[in-house]
């Protein structure tokens, strides 16, 4: 992907445009000083192409990123370009490691009413096998719905 001279030049260019900061991770982050995007990532141009800075950093410090993988920031800092804080992973792994909706749902061990989301009480709808629902709450909701339907006037 990059020859030896390009790798050295790009490493220097990335380092010149980063400040070393302690952000509470095991080692210091290299925070890119490039203009930050609304999502917190930074970009850099090279070879007539715009790269996400952290992806370029991984590629010039380590190896090319396989097409089916994304780069996860182990430090959770999107502007960090320290290759020791980056790891190529599947998109699913990246989502589950994060702090977003998908990750919080996956970490949830009980439903909103406190029933366990495991064993016989865990329901996975056939149309959405990755979705997890509380069987107890589902049964209760169905019962209430049938009661409402039975008390509705007909006509």
N, CA, C and O atoms as a DFTB+ gen file, in Angstrom:
620 C
 N C O
     1  1       0.823      -1.184       0.000
     2  2       0.000       0.000       0.000
     3  2       0.874       1.257       0.000
     4  3       0.727       2.110      -0.875
     5  1       1.776       1.377       0.969
     6  2       2.704       2.508       1.028
     7  2       4.122       1.962       1.007
     8  3       4.420       0.957       1.652
     9  1       5.005       2.637       0.255
    10  2       6.391       2.201       0.281
    11  2       7.072       2.761       1.530
    12  3       6.470       3.530       2.280
    13  1       8.318       2.377       1.748
    14  2       9.046       2.736       2.971
    15  2       9.145       4.250       3.137
    16  3       8.940       4.764       4.237
    17  1       9.457       4.971       2.057
    18  2       9.596       6.428       2.139
    19  2       8.258       7.092       2.476
    20  3       8.204       8.008       3.296
    21  1       7.181       6.624       1.839
    22  2       5.858       7.186       2.114
    23  2       5.449       6.951       3.570
    24  3       4.916       7.842       4.231
    25  1       5.707       5.743       4.051
    26  2       5.358       5.423       5.441
    27  2       6.071       6.353       6.403
    28  3       5.453       6.882       7.327
    29  1       7.370       6.560       6.195
    30  2       8.156       7.438       7.080
    31  2       7.634       8.874       7.003
    32  3       7.485       9.541       8.027
    33  1       7.359       9.343       5.791
    34  2       6.869      10.708       5.611
    35  2       5.507      10.885       6.290
    36  3       5.280      11.881       6.977
    37  1       4.609       9.927       6.100
    38  2       3.267      10.023       6.676
    39  2       3.293       9.897       8.202
    40  3       2.516      10.557       8.891
    41  1       4.174       9.061       8.726
    42  2       4.319       8.974      10.185
    43  2       4.710      10.330      10.758
    44  3       4.156      10.777      11.762
    45  1       5.680      10.981      10.100
    46  2       6.113      12.303      10.546
    47  2       5.000      13.332      10.431
    48  3       4.819      14.162      11.322
    49  1       4.260      13.277       9.341
    50  2       3.176      14.228       9.119
    51  2       2.068      14.060      10.164
    52  3       1.517      15.045      10.656
    53  1       1.750      12.823      10.493
    54  2       0.733      12.555      11.516
    55  2       1.235      13.030      12.883
    56  3       0.485      13.637      13.648
    57  1       2.518      12.746      13.187
    58  2       3.085      13.155      14.475
    59  2       3.128      14.679      14.615
    60  3       2.873      15.208      15.697
    61  1       3.450      15.387      13.528
    62  2       3.492      16.857      13.566
    63  2       2.120      17.449      13.841
    64  3       2.011      18.546      14.390
    65  1       1.095      16.741      13.469
    66  2      -0.273      17.250      13.611
    67  2      -1.015      16.578      14.765
    68  3      -2.230      16.392      14.713
    69  1      -0.269      16.219      15.798
    70  2      -0.870      15.592      16.973
    71  2      -0.188      16.105      18.239
    72  3       1.002      16.420      18.235
    73  1      -0.955      16.184      19.311
    74  2      -0.396      16.545      20.617
    75  2      -0.574      15.346      21.545
    76  3      -1.604      14.673      21.526
    77  1       0.446      15.097      22.351
    78  2       0.405      13.982      23.293
    79  2      -0.314      14.455      24.552
    80  3       0.062      15.458      25.160
    81  1      -1.357      13.712      24.935
    82  2      -2.149      14.090      26.107
    83  2      -2.513      12.861      26.918
    84  3      -2.758      11.783      26.378
    85  1      -2.543      13.054      28.233
    86  2      -3.019      11.998      29.120
    87  2      -4.530      12.126      29.200
    88  3      -5.047      13.097      29.752
    89  1      -5.238      11.150      28.650
    90  2      -6.699      11.165      28.661
    91  2      -7.261      10.051      29.548
    92  3      -8.430       9.683      29.437
    93  1      -6.404       9.520      30.432
    94  2      -6.859       8.512      31.375
    95  2      -6.749       7.082      30.896
    96  3      -7.177       6.163      31.594
    97  1      -6.183       6.873      29.716
    98  2      -5.988       5.511      29.221
    99  2      -4.642       5.017      29.743
   100  3      -3.923       5.780      30.388
   101  1      -4.285       3.766      29.481
   102  2      -3.045       3.168      29.976
   103  2      -1.812       3.987      29.584
   104  3      -0.907       4.194      30.393
   105  1      -1.791       4.445      28.342
   106  2      -0.693       5.279      27.854
   107  2      -1.292       6.551      27.264
   108  3      -2.509       6.668      27.121
   109  1      -0.436       7.489      26.928
   110  2      -0.925       8.777      26.438
   111  2      -1.505       8.685      25.034
   112  3      -1.020       7.939      24.183
   113  1      -2.557       9.467      24.822
   114  2      -3.175       9.564      23.498
   115  2      -2.381      10.547      22.646
   116  3      -1.767      11.481      23.161
   117  1      -2.404      10.320      21.339
   118  2      -1.877      11.285      20.382
   119  2      -3.115      11.916      19.757
   120  3      -3.714      11.331      18.855
   121  1      -3.499      13.081      20.215
   122  2      -4.720      13.716      19.745
   123  2      -4.421      14.543      18.500
   124  3      -3.612      15.470      18.530
   125  1      -5.081      14.194      17.421
   126  2      -4.890      14.897      16.154
   127  2      -5.376      16.335      16.286
   128  3      -6.443      16.596      16.842
   129  1      -4.576      17.260      15.768
   130  2      -4.957      18.678      15.801
   131  2      -5.665      19.085      14.512
   132  3      -5.982      20.259      14.321
   133  1      -5.909      18.131      13.641
   134  2      -6.668      18.416      12.425
   135  2      -8.067      18.855      12.811
   136  3      -8.520      18.563      13.918
   137  1      -8.755      19.544      11.931
   138  2     -10.125      19.977      12.210
   139  2     -10.997      18.762      12.481
   140  3     -11.055      17.825      11.684
   141  1     -11.660      18.796      13.599
   142  2     -12.501      17.679      14.000
   143  2     -13.843      17.732      13.274
   144  3     -14.426      18.803      13.106
   145  1     -14.321      16.580      12.853
   146  2     -15.630      16.458      12.234
   147  2     -16.691      16.483      13.344
   148  3     -16.348      16.314      14.514
   149  1     -17.957      16.687      13.007
   150  2     -19.006      16.681      14.038
   151  2     -19.032      15.384      14.867
   152  3     -19.439      15.399      16.028
   153  1     -18.602      14.278      14.274
   154  2     -18.601      13.002      14.988
   155  2     -17.325      12.781      15.812
   156  3     -17.187      11.742      16.458
   157  1     -16.392      13.740      15.797
   158  2     -15.177      13.648      16.605
   159  2     -13.962      13.107      15.887
   160  3     -12.852      13.193      16.413
   161  1     -14.141      12.549      14.693
   162  2     -13.009      12.022      13.938
   163  2     -12.320      13.156      13.180
   164  3     -12.917      14.207      12.945
   165  1     -11.073      12.940      12.803
   166  2     -10.343      13.930      12.015
   167  2      -9.962      13.312      10.678
   168  3      -9.916      12.091      10.530
   169  1      -9.692      14.174       9.712
   170  2      -9.344      13.712       8.366
   171  2      -8.033      14.327       7.918
   172  3      -7.610      15.370       8.418
   173  1      -7.395      13.657       6.960
   174  2      -6.140      14.123       6.399
   175  2      -6.111      13.742       4.918
   176  3      -6.599      12.677       4.541
   177  1      -5.551      14.592       4.097
   178  2      -5.479      14.313       2.666
   179  2      -4.133      13.733       2.277
   180  3      -3.092      14.162       2.774
   181  1      -4.161      12.750       1.380
   182  2      -2.924      12.185       0.818
   183  2      -3.278      11.454      -0.470
   184  3      -4.263      10.719      -0.539
   185  1      -2.441      11.677      -1.502
   186  2      -2.641      11.042      -2.816
   187  2      -3.997      11.398      -3.419
   188  3      -4.617      10.559      -4.074
   189  1      -4.461      12.611      -3.212
   190  2      -5.731      13.038      -3.776
   191  2      -6.943      12.391      -3.142
   192  3      -8.038      12.403      -3.705
   193  1      -6.738      11.832      -1.974
   194  2      -7.818      11.132      -1.270
   195  2      -7.889      11.660       0.159
   196  3      -6.867      12.027       0.739
   197  1      -9.073      11.697       0.719
   198  2      -9.232      12.095       2.113
   199  2      -9.341      10.838       2.962
   200  3     -10.173       9.966       2.711
   201  1      -8.485      10.763       3.969
   202  2      -8.432       9.607       4.866
   203  2      -8.914      10.015       6.247
   204  3      -8.716      11.158       6.659
   205  1      -9.540       9.099       6.964
   206  2      -9.730       9.305       8.396
   207  2      -8.343       9.141       9.012
   208  3      -7.664       8.144       8.764
   209  1      -7.929      10.105       9.804
   210  2      -6.549      10.147      10.291
   211  2      -6.168       8.890      11.066
   212  3      -5.053       8.391      10.916
   213  1      -7.068       8.376      11.888
   214  2      -6.730       7.181      12.672
   215  2      -6.539       5.960      11.768
   216  3      -5.715       5.098      12.074
   217  1      -7.274       5.873      10.679
   218  2      -7.108       4.747       9.754
   219  2      -5.773       4.849       9.014
   220  3      -5.091       3.847       8.800
   221  1      -5.412       6.075       8.628
   222  2      -4.123       6.263       7.965
   223  2      -2.986       5.957       8.941
   224  3      -1.992       5.334       8.570
   225  1      -3.139       6.397      10.183
   226  2      -2.118       6.133      11.201
   227  2      -1.895       4.633      11.369
   228  3      -0.755       4.171      11.402
   229  1      -2.994       3.868      11.478
   230  2      -2.851       2.414      11.610
   231  2      -2.123       1.848      10.390
   232  3      -1.215       1.028      10.523
   233  1      -2.524       2.289       9.217
   234  2      -1.969       1.742       7.977
   235  2      -0.483       2.026       7.819
   236  3       0.247       1.176       7.307
   237  1      -0.009       3.207       8.247
   238  2       1.415       3.523       8.065
   239  2       2.269       3.031       9.229
   240  3       3.474       2.843       9.060
   241  1       1.680       2.817      10.405
   242  2       2.450       2.308      11.541
   243  2       2.411       0.788      11.639
   244  3       3.341       0.176      12.164
   245  1       1.356       0.186      11.145
   246  2       1.192      -1.265      11.283
   247  2       1.077      -1.945       9.912
   248  3       2.083      -2.333       9.320
   249  1      -0.143      -2.083       9.422
   250  2      -0.394      -2.824       8.180
   251  2      -1.693      -2.335       7.558
   252  3      -2.460      -1.632       8.216
   253  1      -1.953      -2.688       6.320
   254  2      -3.229      -2.300       5.707
   255  2      -4.414      -2.884       6.493
   256  3      -4.311      -3.952       7.096
   257  1      -5.519      -2.168       6.472
   258  2      -6.722      -2.604       7.185
   259  2      -7.533      -3.500       6.250
   260  3      -7.902      -3.069       5.157
   261  1      -7.816      -4.732       6.657
   262  2      -8.654      -5.600       5.816
   263  2     -10.015      -4.950       5.547
   264  3     -10.552      -4.241       6.398
   265  1     -10.558      -5.199       4.367
   266  2     -11.814      -4.567       3.942
   267  2     -12.984      -4.828       4.891
   268  3     -13.874      -3.988       5.020
   269  1     -12.988      -5.973       5.548
   270  2     -14.129      -6.314       6.401
   271  2     -13.977      -5.837       7.847
   272  3     -14.804      -6.170       8.696
   273  1     -12.924      -5.059       8.136
   274  2     -12.694      -4.597       9.498
   275  2     -12.730      -3.074       9.596
   276  3     -12.499      -2.364       8.618
   277  1     -13.025      -2.597      10.795
   278  2     -12.982      -1.172      11.108
   279  2     -11.939      -0.987      12.205
   280  3     -11.488      -1.959      12.811
   281  1     -11.557       0.264      12.458
   282  2     -10.574       0.531      13.507
   283  2     -11.301       0.963      14.777
   284  3     -12.088       1.909      14.770
   285  1     -11.022       0.256      15.856
   286  2     -11.613       0.579      17.153
   287  2     -10.589       1.359      17.968
   288  3      -9.415       0.994      18.025
   289  1     -11.052       2.443      18.601
   290  2     -10.211       3.215      19.517
   291  2     -10.344       2.590      20.906
   292  3     -11.378       2.746      21.555
   293  1      -9.327       1.899      21.360
   294  2      -9.373       1.261      22.668
   295  2      -9.468       2.298      23.785
   296  3      -9.994       2.018      24.862
   297  1      -8.951       3.503      23.515
   298  2      -8.980       4.594      24.499
   299  2     -10.300       5.354      24.472
   300  3     -10.539       6.204      25.330
   301  1     -11.164       5.059      23.493
   302  2     -12.466       5.706      23.302
   303  2     -12.359       7.159      22.868
   304  3     -13.359       7.876      22.897
   305  1     -11.171       7.618      22.463
   306  2     -10.961       8.995      21.986
   307  2     -10.917       8.974      20.464
   308  3      -9.958       8.461      19.888
   309  1     -11.921       9.514      19.807
   310  2     -12.015       9.449      18.349
   311  2     -10.918      10.218      17.630
   312  3     -10.587       9.882      16.493
   313  1     -10.348      11.232      18.253
   314  2      -9.286      12.009      17.613
   315  2      -7.904      11.412      17.864
   316  3      -6.910      11.943      17.369
   317  1      -7.821      10.322      18.619
   318  2      -6.529       9.702      18.920
   319  2      -5.999       8.947      17.701
   320  3      -6.729       8.209      17.040
   321  1      -4.694       9.154      17.420
   322  2      -4.060       8.487      16.286
   323  2      -2.887       7.608      16.732
   324  3      -2.086       7.168      15.907
   325  1      -2.791       7.357      18.039
   326  2      -1.739       6.493      18.571
   327  2      -2.037       5.058      18.136
   328  3      -3.060       4.498      18.531
   329  1      -1.156       4.451      17.326
   330  2      -1.448       3.101      16.829
   331  2      -1.557       2.062      17.937
   332  3      -2.172       1.014      17.741
   333  1      -0.963       2.340      19.106
   334  2      -1.093       1.406      20.224
   335  2      -2.493       1.438      20.831
   336  3      -2.862       0.544      21.592
   337  1      -3.268       2.462      20.498
   338  2      -4.632       2.590      21.002
   339  2      -5.660       2.139      19.973
   340  3      -6.863       2.196      20.229
   341  1      -5.200       1.696      18.824
   342  2      -6.092       1.316      17.728
   343  2      -6.035      -0.188      17.503
   344  3      -5.003      -0.828      17.711
   345  1      -7.170      -0.739      17.073
   346  2      -7.220      -2.173      16.792
   347  2      -8.242      -2.451      15.704
   348  3      -9.383      -1.999      15.801
   349  1      -7.849      -3.194      14.659
   350  2      -8.833      -3.571      13.641
   351  2      -9.755      -4.667      14.191
   352  3      -9.293      -5.701      14.673
   353  1     -11.061      -4.418      14.109
   354  2     -12.061      -5.381      14.602
   355  2     -13.253      -5.376      13.661
   356  3     -13.354      -4.522      12.780
   357  1     -14.144      -6.317      13.846
   358  2     -15.381      -6.326      13.053
   359  2     -16.259      -5.163      13.516
   360  3     -16.100      -4.667      14.631
   361  1     -17.170      -4.736      12.673
   362  2     -18.064      -3.646      13.038
   363  2     -18.899      -4.025      14.262
   364  3     -19.157      -3.185      15.124
   365  1     -19.315      -5.277      14.337
   366  2     -20.100      -5.750      15.486
   367  2     -19.312      -5.600      16.790
   368  3     -19.833      -5.095      17.784
   369  1     -18.058      -6.044      16.774
   370  2     -17.211      -5.920      17.965
   371  2     -17.047      -4.460      18.351
   372  3     -17.127      -4.111      19.528
   373  1     -16.816      -3.607      17.357
   374  2     -16.654      -2.185      17.615
   375  2     -17.909      -1.599      18.261
   376  3     -17.809      -0.835      19.221
   377  1     -19.080      -1.949      17.748
   378  2     -20.336      -1.457      18.313
   379  2     -20.541      -1.945      19.742
   380  3     -20.952      -1.177      20.612
   381  1     -20.255      -3.215      19.983
   382  2     -20.475      -3.789      21.310
   383  2     -19.500      -3.247      22.354
   384  3     -19.821      -3.215      23.542
   385  1     -18.320      -2.824      21.923
   386  2     -17.345      -2.241      22.849
   387  2     -17.684      -0.792      23.201
   388  3     -17.191      -0.266      24.198
   389  1     -18.502      -0.163      22.409
   390  2     -18.795       1.258      22.574
   391  2     -19.756       1.554      23.706
   392  3     -20.040       0.705      24.552
   393  1     -20.249       2.785      23.696
   394  2     -21.163       3.250      24.739
   395  2     -22.528       3.602      24.156
   396  3     -23.355       4.198      24.846
   397  1     -22.774       3.246      22.909
   398  2     -24.027       3.590      22.256
   399  2     -25.164       2.656      22.612
   400  3     -25.048       1.810      23.498
   401  1     -26.269       2.829      21.898
   402  2     -27.490       2.072      22.148
   403  2     -27.272       0.567      22.013
   404  3     -27.705      -0.202      22.872
   405  1     -26.603       0.143      20.942
   406  2     -26.385      -1.293      20.703
   407  2     -25.611      -1.910      21.856
   408  3     -25.968      -2.984      22.342
   409  1     -24.553      -1.237      22.298
   410  2     -23.737      -1.761      23.397
   411  2     -24.524      -1.821      24.696
   412  3     -24.439      -2.809      25.426
   413  1     -25.289      -0.775      24.992
   414  2     -26.046      -0.769      26.250
   415  2     -27.115      -1.856      26.244
   416  3     -27.355      -2.489      27.272
   417  1     -27.758      -2.081      25.102
   418  2     -28.755      -3.147      25.010
   419  2     -28.109      -4.515      25.206
   420  3     -28.665      -5.374      25.891
   421  1     -26.941      -4.717      24.609
   422  2     -26.263      -6.009      24.708
   423  2     -25.806      -6.297      26.139
   424  3     -25.751      -7.454      26.556
   425  1     -25.479      -5.244      26.885
   426  2     -25.002      -5.410      28.268
   427  2     -26.148      -5.534      29.267
   428  3     -25.925      -5.884      30.426
   429  1     -27.362      -5.251      28.830
   430  2     -28.519      -5.260      29.722
   431  2     -28.813      -6.685      30.174
   432  3     -28.966      -7.582      29.345
   433  1     -28.894      -6.896      31.491
   434  2     -29.143      -8.239      32.023
   435  2     -30.573      -8.420      32.528
   436  3     -31.013      -9.542      32.777
   437  1     -31.303      -7.295      32.679
   438  2     -32.696      -7.375      33.093
   439  2     -33.532      -6.434      32.229
   440  3     -33.004      -5.493      31.637
   441  1     -34.834      -6.693      32.159
   442  2     -35.731      -5.810      31.431
   443  2     -36.024      -4.584      32.299
   444  3     -35.530      -4.489      33.422
   445  1     -36.813      -3.659      31.792
   446  2     -37.131      -2.445      32.535
   447  2     -37.906      -2.728      33.828
   448  3     -37.892      -1.916      34.753
   449  1     -38.576      -3.876      33.886
   450  2     -39.332      -4.241      35.090
   451  2     -38.541      -5.176      36.011
   452  3     -39.078      -5.672      37.001
   453  1     -37.271      -5.414      35.685
   454  2     -36.400      -6.199      36.560
   455  2     -36.366      -7.691      36.317
   456  3     -35.699      -8.415      37.056
   457  1     -37.074      -8.179      35.291
   458  2     -37.028      -9.610      34.977
   459  2     -35.704      -9.932      34.280
   460  3     -35.196      -9.112      33.515
   461  1     -35.143     -11.112      34.533
   462  2     -33.869     -11.469      33.893
   463  2     -34.025     -11.669      32.385
   464  3     -35.016     -12.238      31.925
   465  1     -33.052     -11.202      31.631
   466  2     -33.046     -11.400      30.174
   467  2     -32.117     -12.567      29.847
   468  3     -31.096     -12.411      29.178
   469  1     -32.504     -13.729      30.337
   470  2     -31.699     -14.932      30.119
   471  2     -32.558     -16.171      30.280
   472  3     -33.691     -16.098      30.755
   473  1     -32.020     -17.290      29.887
   474  2     -32.695     -18.578      30.053
   475  2     -34.073     -18.623      29.414
   476  3     -34.268     -18.138      28.299
   477  1     -35.037     -19.213      30.135
   478  2     -36.392     -19.368      29.620
   479  2     -37.137     -18.044      29.493
   480  3     -38.137     -17.970      28.779
   481  1     -36.672     -17.007      30.165
   482  2     -37.354     -15.708      30.103
   483  2     -36.877     -14.854      28.923
   484  3     -37.432     -13.784      28.674
   485  1     -35.876     -15.308      28.210
   486  2     -35.368     -14.556      27.056
   487  2     -36.109     -14.990      25.801
   488  3     -36.166     -16.176      25.475
   489  1     -36.677     -14.009      25.099
   490  2     -37.394     -14.291      23.854
   491  2     -36.693     -13.573      22.716
   492  3     -36.368     -12.391      22.820
   493  1     -36.464     -14.294      21.633
   494  2     -35.869     -13.713      20.431
   495  2     -36.881     -13.850      19.300
   496  3     -37.148     -14.959      18.835
   497  1     -37.447     -12.723      18.852
   498  2     -38.443     -12.790      17.770
   499  2     -37.838     -13.416      16.513
   500  3     -36.725     -13.059      16.127
   501  1     -38.545     -14.338      15.873
   502  2     -38.008     -15.002      14.675
   503  2     -37.586     -14.026      13.575
   504  3     -36.603     -14.266      12.875
   505  1     -38.325     -12.933      13.423
   506  2     -38.001     -11.972      12.365
   507  2     -36.779     -11.121      12.720
   508  3     -36.158     -10.537      11.831
   509  1     -36.430     -11.046      13.997
   510  2     -35.283     -10.237      14.449
   511  2     -34.490     -11.036      15.476
   512  3     -34.571     -10.741      16.668
   513  1     -33.726     -12.038      15.050
   514  2     -33.051     -12.945      15.989
   515  2     -32.004     -12.286      16.890
   516  3     -31.622     -12.873      17.903
   517  1     -31.528     -11.075      16.548
   518  2     -30.556     -10.409      17.407
   519  2     -31.228      -9.576      18.495
   520  3     -30.558      -9.080      19.401
   521  1     -32.538      -9.422      18.411
   522  2     -33.290      -8.649      19.405
   523  2     -33.573      -9.533      20.606
   524  3     -33.881     -10.717      20.464
   525  1     -33.465      -8.944      21.795
   526  2     -33.745      -9.689      23.020
   527  2     -34.938      -9.050      23.728
   528  3     -34.962      -7.841      23.956
   529  1     -35.930      -9.878      24.073
   530  2     -37.112      -9.384      24.755
   531  2     -37.384     -10.224      25.992
   532  3     -36.972     -11.380      26.085
   533  1     -38.084      -9.616      26.937
   534  2     -38.487     -10.306      28.165
   535  2     -39.773     -11.088      27.878
   536  3     -40.790     -10.505      27.500
   537  1     -39.720     -12.394      28.058
   538  2     -40.882     -13.242      27.793
   539  2     -42.018     -12.922      28.781
   540  3     -43.184     -12.894      28.386
   541  1     -41.694     -12.685      30.042
   542  2     -42.711     -12.364      31.051
   543  2     -43.465     -11.096      30.673
   544  3     -44.695     -11.068      30.714
   545  1     -42.739     -10.054      30.307
   546  2     -43.386      -8.783      29.924
   547  2     -44.188      -8.942      28.641
   548  3     -45.254      -8.346      28.489
   549  1     -43.674      -9.746      27.721
   550  2     -44.372      -9.978      26.455
   551  2     -45.710     -10.680      26.700
   552  3     -46.726     -10.312      26.111
   553  1     -45.703     -11.685      27.568
   554  2     -46.933     -12.416      27.903
   555  2     -47.924     -11.474      28.588
   556  3     -49.117     -11.487      28.288
   557  1     -47.415     -10.658      29.511
   558  2     -48.272      -9.710      30.232
   559  2     -48.880      -8.682      29.274
   560  3     -50.058      -8.348      29.403
   561  1     -48.103      -8.180      28.325
   562  2     -48.607      -7.205      27.345
   563  2     -49.681      -7.834      26.465
   564  3     -50.677      -7.183      26.150
   565  1     -49.497      -9.071      26.070
   566  2     -50.488      -9.781      25.255
   567  2     -51.785      -9.957      26.049
   568  3     -52.876      -9.769      25.510
   569  1     -51.663     -10.321      27.339
   570  2     -52.842     -10.494      28.192
   571  2     -53.615      -9.176      28.310
   572  3     -54.838      -9.167      28.171
   573  1     -52.913      -8.062      28.566
   574  2     -53.577      -6.756      28.686
   575  2     -54.255      -6.363      27.378
   576  3     -55.354      -5.807      27.389
   577  1     -53.616      -6.643      26.273
   578  2     -54.181      -6.319      24.965
   579  2     -55.481      -7.088      24.728
   580  3     -56.455      -6.528      24.226
   581  1     -55.493      -8.361      25.088
   582  2     -56.694      -9.189      24.927
   583  2     -57.813      -8.695      25.842
   584  3     -58.980      -8.698      25.452
   585  1     -57.461      -8.271      27.060
   586  2     -58.467      -7.728      27.988
   587  2     -59.094      -6.456      27.431
   588  3     -60.310      -6.278      27.502
   589  1     -58.271      -5.575      26.878
   590  2     -58.794      -4.335      26.272
   591  2     -59.711      -4.648      25.114
   592  3     -60.773      -4.042      24.975
   593  1     -59.303      -5.599      24.273
   594  2     -60.110      -5.969      23.107
   595  2     -61.459      -6.539      23.528
   596  3     -62.471      -6.315      22.863
   597  1     -61.470      -7.277      24.640
   598  2     -62.716      -7.903      25.104
   599  2     -63.678      -6.885      25.673
   600  3     -64.887      -7.111      25.644
   601  1     -63.184      -5.766      26.193
   602  2     -64.061      -4.753      26.793
   603  2     -64.451      -3.657      25.818
   604  3     -65.254      -2.792      26.168
   605  1     -63.911      -3.664      24.605
   606  2     -64.275      -2.655      23.587
   607  2     -65.687      -2.910      23.075
   608  3     -66.087      -4.051      22.839
   609  1     -66.420      -1.836      22.911
   610  2     -67.773      -2.032      22.339
   611  2     -67.673      -2.472      20.872
   612  3     -66.791      -2.020      20.142
   613  1     -68.540      -3.313      20.469
   614  2     -68.570      -3.772      19.076
   615  2     -69.630      -3.001      18.321
   616  3     -70.584      -2.492      18.910
   617  1     -69.463      -2.920      17.057
   618  2     -70.534      -2.289      16.322
   619  2     -70.103      -1.447      15.279
   620  3     -70.927      -0.855      14.583
